Amino acid sequence: MPDEIPLPGPMHGLSEAEVQARLQAEGYNELPRPDRRTPLRIVLEVVREPMLALLLGGVAVYLLLGDLKEAIILGAFATLSILITVIQESRTERVLEALRDLTSPRALVIRDGVRKRITGREVVRGDILLLAEGDRVPADAVIIECRDLLTDESLLTGESVPVRKTARADAGPSESRRPGGDDLPMVFSGSLVVRGTATAEVVATGIRSEIGKIGQSLATLETEPPRLQAQTRRVVRIFAIAGAAVSILAVVLYGTLRGGWLDAVLAGIALGMSMLPEEFPVVLAVFMAMGAWRISQARVLTRRAAAIETLGSATVLCTDKTGTLTENRMTIAELRLADDDTFRPGETQGAAMPERFHALIECGILASARDPFDPMDKAFHALGGERLAGTGRLHGAEWKLEHAYGLRPDLLAMSLVWQPSDHSQEFVVAAKGAPEAIAGLCHLGPSELAALKRSVDIMAAEGLRVLGVARASFAGAAWPASQHDFAFQFEGLVGLADPLRPSVPVAVAECRSAGIRVVMITGDYPATATAIARQAGLDTADLVTGEQLETLSAEQLAQRVRTATVFARIMPDQKLRIVDALKANREIVAMTGDGVNDAPSLKAAHIGIAMGGRGTDVAREASSIVLLEDDFGSIVHAVRLGRRIYDNLRKAMGFIFAVHVPIAGLALLPLLFGLPIVFGPIHIAFLEMIIDPVCSLVFEAETEEDDVMSRPPRPPDQPLFSGSLIGWSLVQGTLAFAVVAVIYVTALKHGMPEAEVRALTFFSLVLAIVSLIFVNRSFSASLIAALRRPNAALAWVMLVVPVMLSLTLLFPPASALFRFGPLHLDDLALTLAAGIVVLVSLEGLKAIGRGRFRVAER
């Protein structure tokens, strides 16, 4: 507590005048506020997109032509697309206050000789900080005095174990003043005091602190541009140019050859609309927004919807260890007695712990704080509560703490002296600390020391943090000056570990089956990294340390990352180098992390995935995807959903391509052969801006393909609109056009009135389009297999389409708008037959070429 922090001598601190001068010169102790995107700014960004600009441009054209109905239809869908995007992007922008929140804790300082509690942003260079257990360090500071000080710097280093600190006067010569490692006389902004007290002088604030340097590096990094939008822009431009050219040519030819220039303009507009893919931007916006919503149901927040498209092509998943693969909490993994008898609590869940280990745990608890804050102390209490209940080894309030000996640089052990009861004249002394320090307290002989060293080496090789535990009795009247003056007896060794998350091995195996290489990058020690990697199912044969990486050039590192799977003792800037090296090898990189140290690499990766529960806001702000629950398995689920969304998007785009062929063909056919114009702009707008998007929702709701997680990632340069996809769409569209065109021409030859021909042709085309939905529901499955898969959206479409067709035929204002004549039962049966012919024919073609097409698509 603050009142327990001693003032080290006559310390005056800064005066208020000095504070104000430094605030003026150096600014507040905070990082620049992230450039938050307001809803208005998001709207402007969306409107500037060429795809949506095309929709809005279409609205303007129809308004100039005085055709309000078509303008309203196009404008409604343009507004819907913008609204969906703004809602999604605005909701996820709420995490952008991250760095400001993390770096602005409350701080206790000395100013004008008086203790004063201020906000963290008001701390300036030269301030004297008073730090106690539980405090968040507000700025980088050099330690003037400290007592038993441990800080958790995992947000900066990735190391799960707190590090020991020492005073400036007691520190040895060292050039390193960066986070990580024991016995440094520095504390760093954003770290947490887990034990002890200290007085420190601030040496760096804001962007000059270690956390500030990381924040600054984020500003220099550019996020990967969305590939899908770029591809769709190119396709839209090609269609727009081709549609404009064909429309102008059609108007000129029609007007010149047939003389009706007004009809020529109307026919040219209809033809241009039939070729312009207005649906592409609508469908893309809907798929991205719905995809983000669907992924959010799996407790995964998509900060940037464009990241969804990249999930399915990820080839490398770079994962942090602490808090990502592990649970970021210390547990006791192994107990080892002096005779090398061992007990592993995690491997014997539910089984009784042998009684001979009870004293070791009891002593460890007595050597820990009664109300622990230190994660290792918590681990002792947790195991005691689980294994010692009812044994009489757990001691309550009747045991009083009478004296404490803290850690010192020259003796890395701590001892607590307890009085078992008010009347007891014999005190119990419990000690825990570094094994060599405990061995010294117990005065072990050479042979005992050698045996102890072998045991410690065995445990350390398994990635365990090893502590020694000892016990003594004392009946004197005055406390000894040193812990060495007690007659300690060695109780045994305790191995602590940050346990692996239970879901990780299965998730890693699924990544492997999906062709995704998992690489662990951690700031922890090689032994610990190797142990965790082995438990997770990673190959540990190829490990690279930060020191080794520092000697490699960019070209050498690019070669090295082709095979390395574990990187240990890695600094933040080195993580960024690893990501850049993988990208240089044309890998699609997904990077997970939860600490401040992960932020630059999260932003640089193609897909930055931040842990949302225990992760820092800094990591979340830099990422494109946030796991709301810190479960590594959620990453695999997100990849699965990403692949499903991309597959379904391809199905929708292929369907739209196919639908445009008969629409454009039926708009062009009368112009080429002098037949009555069957479709006007209203018909084309109805088909493209109502039927197509509604039908495309069916594909968004499609369940995943059977092989979605057993095939390799798609090539990063694979176009969304591949040659095989376009070819198959053209086949579908051509067949549908041929069937409907035969009906259209035959009806004209039999003298059917033009209004009835138009209705017959329109209904036949709509049912052919519905057939194309069933054909495109799966790349590989048969129609029967696809029908067995549930799809609520398809059921709604099958209800909505007949209702809409009935309205256009039976509702007089609608039939007049569409210029439809009445249809009889035999006419309706013919339109149904057209749809069935298209469906059966294409399913037959798909069965013949299924294997070849499937390979082409994958």
N, C-alpha and C positions, 0 to 999 in steps of 0.2 A: 504494500500500500504506500501511497505517497508520503504519509507521515513517518514511515519507517525508513525513508531514504535519508541518510545522514548528509548534512552539509559538510563538504570536505574543507575544513578550515575556513578562514575568513574570505569566502568567495562572494564577489559582488555582482558579477555578470555585467551585461550591457546596460547602459542607460537608455531611457526612452528616446532621447535625441539620437543616439547611435542607431537604435532600431529603425527609426523613421528614415534616417539617412541611407541605411542599407536597403530598406524596402524601395526607396526611390531609385537607388543605383542598380539593384539586382532583381527587383520584382518580388512578387509573392512566391512562397514555397509551394508551387503547383505546376503541373504540366499544362501546356496550352489546351484549351477546351477543344474537344473533337469537333470537326466541322459537321454539325448535325444537319441532316437533310430534312427540311420541313415538308409537310404535305404539298405546299405550293411548289417548292423546288422539285419534288418528285413528279408532279404533274407536268412541269415544264420539260423535265428530262424525258418523260414518256412521250409527250407530244412531238418532241424533236426527233423521235425515232422514225426512220423512213416508212416503216410499215404502217404505223398509226397515222403518220402524216398523209399517206395515200388515202386512208379512209376519210380523213377530214377534208382532203382535197376533193374527194368524190362528192361529199356533202355540198361543198361550195359550188361545184359544177352543176349539180342538180338544182340548187337554188337559183343559179343564174338562168337555167333553162325553164324555171318556173314549175318544176316537177316536185312538189312538196312531199308527196308520199315517199318517193325513193330517197329524198334527202332525209326524211325522218327515220326511215329504216336504217340507212347507213349511219346516221348520227347516233341512233340508239345503241348500235353495236360498238361504235367507236367510244361512246361514253362508258359503256359497260366494261370495255377493255381497260380504259384508264382507271375506272373506279376500283376494279379488282387489284390492279397493280399498286395503286396508292394505299389501299387498306393494308395489303400485305407488307409493303415496304415501311409504312409508318409504324405499324405494330412492332416490327423488329428493330426499329431505330431507337427504341427506348433504352437499349443497353449502351448507348454511346456516351454516357456520362462516366464511363468506367475509370479512367485514369484519375480523374478529379476526385472521385469517391475514395479510391484506394490510398491516395497520397495525401489525404487531409484528415488524419486522426487528431485527437486532442493531444496537447503536449504540456508537460509540467516543466517550467523553466525558472531560472533565477535571473531577475532583472532588478537592478538597483538594490541588490542584497536581499530581495524578498522573493519567496516562491510565488509563482503566478501560473495559473492554468489558462492556456490560450488555444486557439484553433491551430491546427497544423500548418495552415497556409500562412500564418503570421510568424512562423519560425524564420530566423535569419542567420546568416553565417556569423559565428562567434557566440551565439546563444549557448548557455549552459543548460543541458538537458538533465533531468532527473528521471531515471528509468527504473521501473519495477516490474515484477512478474505480471504478465498479461498485457503490458503496454505494446502498442504498435509504434515502432520507431518512426518519427516524423521526417527525419533528414539524415544524411550521412554525417557521422560524427566520430571523433577520435575519443577513446575512453581515457578519462583522467583517473578515476578510481572505480573499482568494481568489487563485488563480493559474490562468488559462486555464480557467475553470469553465464547463461546459456541462451542462445537465440536461434530461432527457426528461420533459416534463410532459403527454404525450399522454393519460395516464389521466385527467387532470383537465380538459384543454382540447380534446382531439381533434386537436391539431396534431401532424403527424408529424415535424416538424423540431425537434431540440433547441434550447433557447433559451440565450442567453449571459447570464451573471450578472456582477455587479460588486459591489464592497464598498460598505458603507453610506457610508463617507466619500467615495467617488467618485461616488455616485449623484446624479443631478440631482433637483430638486424634483418630486415626483409624488404625486398623491393615491391612485393605484392601487397596491394591494398584493395584487392577485388574480393567480392563475396566468396565464401567457401573456405574450409579448412579451420583447424583449431588454433587457438592462442594468437589470433590477430587482435590488435588494439583498436579495431574499428567496428562500428555498428552501421547498418545500412538502411536507408529509407524503405519502408514497406515490410521489413522483417519484424518478427514477433519475439518479445522477451518471454521465454518459457520458464526461466528460473533465475533467481538472484536479483541484485540491484546494481545500479551503476550511475556514475556521473560522467557526462561526456560533453565535449565541445563540438558544436556544429561546424563542419568544414565545407559542406556542399548542400545546396538546396535546389529545388525545381529541376530544370533541365540539366543542371551540372551534377546531379546525383547519379548513382548507378542506374536507378530505375528511370531517371530522366533521360539518360543516354539511350536506353532502350526505346523509350517513347519517341525520342527524336528520330531514331533510325526508322521507325514506322512511317514517318512522313516522307521518307525518300523512296519507299517501296511502292510499286504499282501492282494492283491486283490484276489477275489474269483476265483478259477480255473474254466475254462469253462467245464461244465458237458458234453456237447454234444460231444466235441472232445474226452473226455475220453471214452465215450460209443462207439464212432465210432472206436477208436483205438482197443478196445477189440474185436469188431466184425471183424475188418480187421485181427487181429492176429488169431482169431479162423478160419476164412476162409482161411488164408494163410497156417496155419498148416494142416487143413483138405485137402486143395487143393494139397499141396505138398505130403501128404501121399497117396492120391488117384492117383496122377500122377505117383509117383514112382511105386505103385502097378500095375497100368495099363501098364506101360512100361515093367515091369518084366513079367506079365502074357502074354501080347501080344507077346513079344519076345520069351518066352518059348514055348507057344502053337502054334504060327503061324510062328515063325522063322524069320520074317522080322524086324530086330532090328532098321533099319533106320525108317521104317514106325512106329515102336513102339515109338521111340523118338518123332517123329512128332505128333503122336496121343496123347502122354503123355503131350506134350507142349500145344496142343489145349485143352485138358481136364483141365489142370491146369489153363490155361487162362480163361476157361469158369467158373471156380469156384472162381477165385480171383476177388474180387470186386474193380477193378481199378477205377470204376466210383465213388465210394463213396467219395474219397477225392476231386475229381473234382467237383462233385455236391455240396458237402458241402462248398467248397471254393466259388463256383459261387453263391450259395444261400446266404451266409453271405455277400459277396461283393454286390450282387444285392439288398439284404435286406437293407444294409446300404445306398445304393444309393436311394432306394425307400423311406426309412424313411427320407432321406435328402430332398426329394421333399416336405415333410411336415415341412420343416425348423427345422429338428432335426438332429444334427450331431452325428454320432456314432463313438466315439473315439476308441472303441475296439469292433470289429464285434461280438465277442463271447457274448457280453451283449444282443444281439438280442434274443438269445435262451432263456435267463432267463426272458425276459419281460413278456412272456405269463404265467409264473408260479408265478409271484409276488402276495403275499398274503397280504402284508402290505405296504402302501405308507406313509412314514414319510415325512411330508412337513414342511418347515419353514413358518413363517407368513410373515415377512417383505420382500417385493419384490417377493414373490412367490404366496401366496394367495392374498396379497395386492399389490397396485401399487407403493409402496415406495415413495409416495408424500403426503404431508399434504393438506387436503381440509377442509373447514368449513362445518361441518355436522349439527350444530344446533346454532341458536341464541336465547337467552332467556333474556327477559327484567326483570326489577325489580319486576313487578307484575306477573311474571311467564308465561307471554304470550310467546309462542315459535314459531319459524319458522325454518323449515328444508329445505334448498335449494335443496338438492338432491332428495327429494320426491316431489318437485313441479317444475320439469323441464318445462320451457316455461311459467309458471304462473308468474304473477307480484308479486314482494315482497311488502307486506304491507308497507306503508310509514312510519309507526312508527318505523320500524327497520332500516330505512335509516341512522339515526344519529349514531346508534351503529356501522354500517359498516364504515361510514365516519370516525368516531373517531379511529376505529381500524387501518384504512389505515394511518391516520395521526400519529399514534403511531408506525408506521413501517418505515423502510428505504425507501427512494424514489426509489432507484434501489436495490431491495431486493436480498439478497443471502440466508438469513435465510428462511427455508421452510415454517415457520409459517407466516412470512412477505409476502412471495409469495402468500400464501393462501388468505390473506386479499386483496391483489391487484387483484388476479384472480376473487374473488367474486365481488369486486367493479366494475371491468371492465364489468362483466356479468350483474349485477343487477342495477348499479347506472348510467349507461350511459344515458345522457340526463336529469338527475335530478338536475344538478347543484351542486352535492355533491362531484364530482371529481375535484380536484384542480391541476392546472398545474404549470408552472414555475413561475407564479406571486406570489405563496406562497413560502416564503423563510424560510429555517431552520435557526433559530437564536441561539438555545442552545439545549443541550441534557443532560439528566441524565441517566446514565447506571445502569444496574443491580448491586446490591451489596449483599453480603451474608446476611446482616441484613435487606435488603429491596428488595424483589424479584419482582421489578417492574421497568419499564423504562418509561421515559417521554421525549417527543420532543416538543420544543417550536417553533411555527410558526408565522411568520408575514404575514398576508393575502395580503398586498400590501405595496408598498414603502411608502405610506402616512398614513398607519394605525398605530395608537398609541396603539391599543389594540392587544395583542398577544393571540393566541389560544394554549392551552397546552393539549396535548393528552397523556394518560398513558394507558399501558396495562401490565399485569403481573399476578402473582399468585392471585387467588381470595381473599385470606386473606390479601395480601399486598395492593390490591386495596381498600378493605374494610377499612383498616387502613388509607389510604390516604383520603378516603371520610368521615372518622369519623362516621361510621354507628353506630346506637344505638344497644342495646342488642336484641331487637325484629327483627330488620333488619338483624343483623348478623345471628341469628338463621334461618331466612328464606333463607338467602344466603347459609348457610351451607347445608340446605335441598336440595336446587337446585343443588349445586355442587355435593352432594352425588348421586343424581338421574342421573346426566350427567356422572359422573365417573363410575357408575355401568354399563353404556352402553359402556364403553371402550373409552370414549372421553377424550382428553387432554383439561382441562378447563382453560380459561383465563378470567380475569376480565378487563373491559374497563371503563375508566373515562375521564371526560373532565373538563377543567377549563379555565378561562380567566385571563389575567394578563396585567396590565397597568403601572407597576413600571419602574424605570430607571435602577435598578440593579437586577440581577438574584438572587433569594433566594439560600441559601446554600443547602437546602434540598427540595425534592419534597413535603414534608409534609407542606411546607409553602404556597402551592397553595390551593385555595378553590375548590377542586374537587367535581364534581357531578357524581354519579354512573350512567353509561349508560346501563350496562347489562353484561351478560356472553356470551362467545363464546366457543363452543365445537368443537375441531379439531380432525380429524381422518385420518388415512391412509386407503383410501377406498378399499373395496374388488374388485378384478378384476371381471368384469361382467360374464366371462365364468366359474367362479369357481363353483357356485352351480350346474350347469348342469353337469360339469365334476365330481364333488363329487358324484352326484346321479348315474352317469354311472359307476363309480368305485364300488359303492355299489351293483349295479345290476350284476357286473362282479365278485362279491365275494371278492373284495379288500377292506380291512379296511383302512380308512384314519386316520392318527394320526398327530396332529399338535404339533410341538416342537418349542418353541420360547423363546427368551430371554426377551420378554416383560412382562408386569405386568399381573396378573391373570384376572383382570377386562377387560383389553383390549383383551387378548387372548380369553376369554369367549365370548365377543361380536362378534369378528370376526368369531370364530368357529360357533356360532349360525347363523350368516348370511350365512356362507358357507354350512350350512346344516349338521354340525357335532353334535354328541351327546356331550353335555357339562356337563353331570351329574357327570362324573368322571374326575376330574382335579388333577394333581400332580404338586407341585411346586418344584423348585430346592432344597429348604431347606428340604422338606420332602424326596426327593430322596436321599439326602446326608446321611440320617439316615438308608437307606435300604441296606441290604447285597445283594450280587449278586443273591442269591436264592429268596429273598423277592422281588427284583426288577423284576425278571423273572416272578413271579406270578402276580405282580402289572400291568405289561404291557399287560397282557392278556385282561384287561378290560379298562384301561385308554385310553382316546382319545385326551386329551389336556394336554400338559406339558408346564408350564410357569416359567419364571425366571430361565431358564436353561443355564448353562455354557457349553463351548465347550466340555470339558472332560465328562460332564454328557450326552451330546448328543451321544457321542460314547458309553457310558454305556447303554443307551437305545437301540441303535442298536444291541449291543452285547447281551442284554437280549432278544430281539426279536429273534435273530438268535439262542439263546439257546433253545427257544421254537419251533425250527424247522420251523420258518416263513421264507419266502423268502422276503427279505426286499429291497424295493426301497426307496431311500432317495433323496429328492430334497433340493436345497439350492442355495444361491447366495453369501454368505459372506465367509470371511476367517474362521469365526468360524464354518462353516459347513464342511470344507475340511476333517478333520479326519473321520467324520461319513460318508461322501460321499465315501471315499475310502474304508471304512470298510464294507459298505453295499454291498449286492449282485449286486445291480444296483444303481450307483451314477448318479443322474440326476442334472446337473447344469444349472442355468438360464444364458443364454449367453448374453442378452442385457445389463441389469444393473448389472449382476453378476460379481464377481471378477475373474481374471485369475487364482487365487489360487484355487477357487472352480472348475473351468473348468479343471484345470490340474489334480485334484484329482478324477474327475468323469469319468464314462465310456460313458455317453450320455450327450449331451449339447443341450438345447433348444435355437435355434438361435433367437427366439422371446419369450419374457417373458410372455408366455400365459400358464396358468395352464392346459387349455384344450388340449394343445399339448401333455401333458403327457398321457392323455387318448388315444389320437390318436396314440401315439407311442406304447402303450400297445396293442391297436387293431391291429396295423400292426405287432407287435411282435407275437401275437397269430396267425395271418394269415400266417406269414412266417413259424412258427413252424408247423402249420397244413399242409401247402403245402410241407414242407420238408419231413414230414411223408409220404405224398402221393408219393413223388418222390422216397423215400427210399423203400416204399412198392412196387412200380412199378419195381424198379431195382431188388429187391428180386424175384419178379414174373418172370421177363425176364430171370434171370439166370437159372431158373428151366428148361425151354425148351432148352436153349443153352447147358447147361451141359448134359441134357438128350440125345440130339442129338449127342453130342460128345462121350457119354458113350455107347449109344445103339449099334453102330457097333462093339465096342470092346467086348461087352458081347455076341453078337449073330453072330459074324463072318461075318458081312455085310461090304460092301465097305465103306471106311471112307468118310463121306459126307462133313465134314468141316475141314479145316486146320487152322493154326494160323492166316492167313490173314483174313479169314472169321470171326473168333472170334474177332480179333482186330477191324475189320470194324464194327461189331455189337456193341461191348462194348464201343469203344472209339469214335464212331461217332453217331450211332443211339441213344444209351441210353442217353448220355449227351444232345444231341439236343432235344430229346423227354422230358427230364427232365426239360428243360427250359419252357415247357408248364405249368408244375406245379408251377414254380416260379411265373408265370404271372397270376395264378388263382385268382379270386376274393374270398373274405372271405366267410366262411360258415355263414348261416343265424343266428346261435346261438352263434357267436364268442364272443359277449360281454354280453351274458345272461347266461353263464355257469360259474361255479366256476373255479378258477385257477387249472391247472393240478397239481397233487401231485409232490412235488419236487424230489421224488425218482422214478417217473415214467420213465421207460426206453424209449428211442426213438424207439428201436426195441422191442415192446411189444409182448407178446405171441399171442394176437389177430391179430396184424398186420402181424406177420410172418405167422400165420395160414392162413389168408385170402390170402396172397401172394402165399403161397404154393398151395392153391386151384386154384388160377388163373393160375399159372405156369404149374401145372399138367394138367389142361384142355387144355391149349395151346399146351403143349408137346404132349398130346394124339392125338389131331387133326392133328398136323403136322407129327407126327410119322406114323399115319395111311396113310397119303398121301405118305410119303417116302417109306414105306414098300410096299404099293400097287403098286407104280410106278415101284419098282424093280421087283415085281412079274410079271408085265405085260411086262417085257423085255425092258423098256425104257433105253436108253444109260445112262451110269453113269454121264456124264457131264450134260445131261438134267435133270436127277434126282436131281443132286446137285442144279441146278438153280431153279427147281420147289420147292424143299424143302426150299431153302433159301428165295425165294419170299414169300412162304406161312408163314414162320416164321416171316418175316418182317411185313406182314400185320396182323398177330396175335399180334405182339408187338404194332402196331398202335391201334388195338382194345383195348389192355390193357390200353392205354392212356385214352381212353374215359371212360373205366370202373373206373379208379382211379381218375378221375377229382373231384369227390365229395365223401365224406364218406357216405352221407345220401341222397342226391338228386338223382332223377331219371335221366336217360339219356336225356330225353326230357328237363327237367329243367336245366340240365347242359349245353345242347346245346344252351339254350336261353342266357346263360351268355357269354358276349364277351370275347375273348381271342385271341389277335393278334398273339401271339407266336404259337398257335395251327394252325392258318391259314397258317403261314409260313412253319410249319412242314409238313402240308398236301400238300404243293407245293414242298418242298425240297425232301421229301422221294421218290415220283414217279420219279423225275428228276434223283436222284442218282441211283435208281434201273434201270432206262432206260439206264444210262451210263454204268453200269456194264454188261448190256445185249447187247447193240447195239454198244458200242465203242470197237473195236477189242482189243486194248491193255488191256483194263480193263477186258473184258470177258476172255482173255487169262490168265491174272493174277489170276482171280477167278476160272478159269477152268470151265466156264459155257457153256452149249450147248444152242441152240436156243429153244425158247418156242413159242407155237402157241396160238391162241386166246382161244381155249378150256382149255389150260393149265393155262393161265392167269385168266380165269373165275374161275377155280378151286381154285387158290390161293386167289381170292377175296372172294369166298364162305367160305374158311377156316377162314378168318378174321371175316366174318359176323356170322358164327356159334359160334366162341369164344365170340364175343360181346353179342349176344342175350342170350347165355347160362349163362354167368356171370351176366348180368343185371337181369335175372330171379332169380338167386341165391341171388343177392344182395337185390332184392325186398322182398324175403322170409325172409332173416335174417337181414333186415335193422335195426329194432329196437334193436335187441340184439347186433349187431355189433356196432351201434352208442353208446350204453351205454358202451361197452367194450373200445371203443376208447376214450371216454370222461372221 
